[in-house]
C-alpha cells in the first residue's frame, strides 16, 4: 500500500528542490525528512532524486512519479471540495483529452454540449498526442478522448471509438496570399506554399494523395503536430492551410482569411474514445448525440466562396 505521507513529502521536496526548504515547510528536521524520502525510495525500489550541486533534481523515475503525485493530491482536493458542498448539489468532474490534430474551434463545439447535462460540471481539458491520451484513458485518468482517428490498432489498450461525424476539407490563406496565386482551385495550389499536419495526423496522407490526383505539387513549407499552430502560421501569411469545412471553424478565422476552395473527396473524421462500449457518462452521451444530430448532420450547409474568395 502506498504511503501517502511519504508521497506528500516527496512532492514537497520535488517542488522546492531542497531537503532543507522542504523540511521548513513540513516542520520537520532535514535529517528526518531525508530519512523518510530514503524509506519511500526503498519502498518503491527506485531513486527519485539525483544530486546536482546543492540542489536535488528529479531522476527519470522521479519525473514520472511527480506527475502521478500531483494528480493524486489534486483529485484529493477535488474530493474534499465535493463532499463539503451543501444542498446536495454535486459537481461532476469531466476530464477530456484532446488530440493535437483536432482544431480548437471544433473541440469547443464538440465538448460544449457535455457541460449542459442538468448538473454542475467541472471540465478539465488535456491536450497531447493521441497515443498518450489513450494510455491515460485506459487507466481512468480521463473520461473521454477527442481524436481525428480511432484508437490505433498498434496499441494494446481497451478503448472504444465512437464516430461523431465527418466533413470535407477547405484550403484557406490570407487575402494577400490569395492575390498572388494564379488559376482556379485546385490548380492555384501548384507550387504554392502549403502548411500541412504532421505525419501523426490522419489527415496528412489523404491530402497528399488528393493533391497527386489533381496533378498539383505545392511547396510544403511547414508541418505541425498542433492544428492551432498550423492555423496561426497560415493566418500570418506563411502559406495555404487546410481546415475542416465547418462554418464555425471558418468563422473563428481572422478577418483577412479567405477560402480558396474545398473538396468532399478528403474527409476528416472525429471520434469520441471511451473505455465504455455502451456509453453511460452523461457528458459523453450529450456530446455524441449533439455531434451526430446537429454539428455533423446531413442538413449542415457547406462553406461557399464569394467573388472575392471570402467565406
Helices and strands as residue ranges (DSSP letters): H 4-16, H 19-26, H 30-44, E 49-52, E 55-58, H 60-84, E 91-99, H 104-112, G 113-115, E 120-128, H 130-138, E 144-147, E 160-174, H 175-180, G 187-189, E 193-197, H 203-213, E 219-224, H 227-235, E 240-244, H 247-251, E 257-274, H 282-290, I 291-295
